[in-house]
Amino acid sequence: MAFTRATGKHRGPSRLTRKRAGIAGAAALATTGVVGTLASPALAAEPESPSVEDTGLNQVVIVGDTLAKQVGAQADVQQEEADLAASKAKAEADAKRNAELRVKAARDAEERAAREAERKRLLSYNLPVAGSYVSTDYHSGGAIWSSGSHTGIDFHASSGSKVVAVGTGTVVEAGWGGAYGNNVVIKMNDGTYTQYGHLSSISVSVGERVTPGQQLGLSGSTGNTTGPHLHFEARTSPEYGSDIDPVAYLRGHGVKV
């Protein structure tokens, strides 16, 4: 008796049917050229590589960039601070140097002024007795003078009055001068000579350099005199008889007589 295969959804295809279907499917695929694409479940296409987002690398890159920017910004700030400090130091150094230059300039100006004042002082002339006046004129006549006339002028001065050099010069005589008593003779810077007679004391010595207003001694009445006063002469040489008008001499050097 022949048996037929029952059909229905509740039965799966027989083994023979599955085999035939597999053969048919393979033939069909071979005909279309798609055989090479078939693979067993074990040889199926590998899943795609995970993206950067899947691995977390993107977050690391972002953090790295941010850190680099922060470090760069910090370096910029430090550089600005260093530049500012250098600029401040330079400004302070410049200010200090300028202040020093100003001080030096002021000091130099003071020194120049002092030198100029000293130069003028050394070139200046003054009265031999401060605040005094001429009591006997030049070339006054009388028997009191051996030459017959006064070879100098007399300045009023009580005994012990301070007698000073009328200008800058060098002492060429200091001591007893006969009729002049104690006297001092000075060779002046301009080549002329001045004489101071009848002194009660002398405070300079031969060879000493004197300046205007420097004390030479004290007035008195030594030598040929009728009383204390200062005999003053101006000469062209240290010798007696080379006298010139002492008033004109003093006035010629700016002294009010």
Secondary structure, DSSP 8 states (H G I E B T S, - for coil): --------TTS---HHHHHHHHHHHHHHHHHHT-GGG---GGG--------HHHHTHHHHHHHHHHHHHHHHHHHHHHHHHHHHHHHHHHHHHHHHHHHHHHHHHHHHHHHHHHHHHHHHHHH----SSTT--EEE-TT-B-TTSTTSB-SSEEE---TT-EEE-SSSEEEEEEEE-GGG-EEEEEEETTS-EEEEEEEEEE---TT-EE-TT-EEEEEB--SS-SSSBEEEEEESSSSTT-EE-HHHHHHHTT---
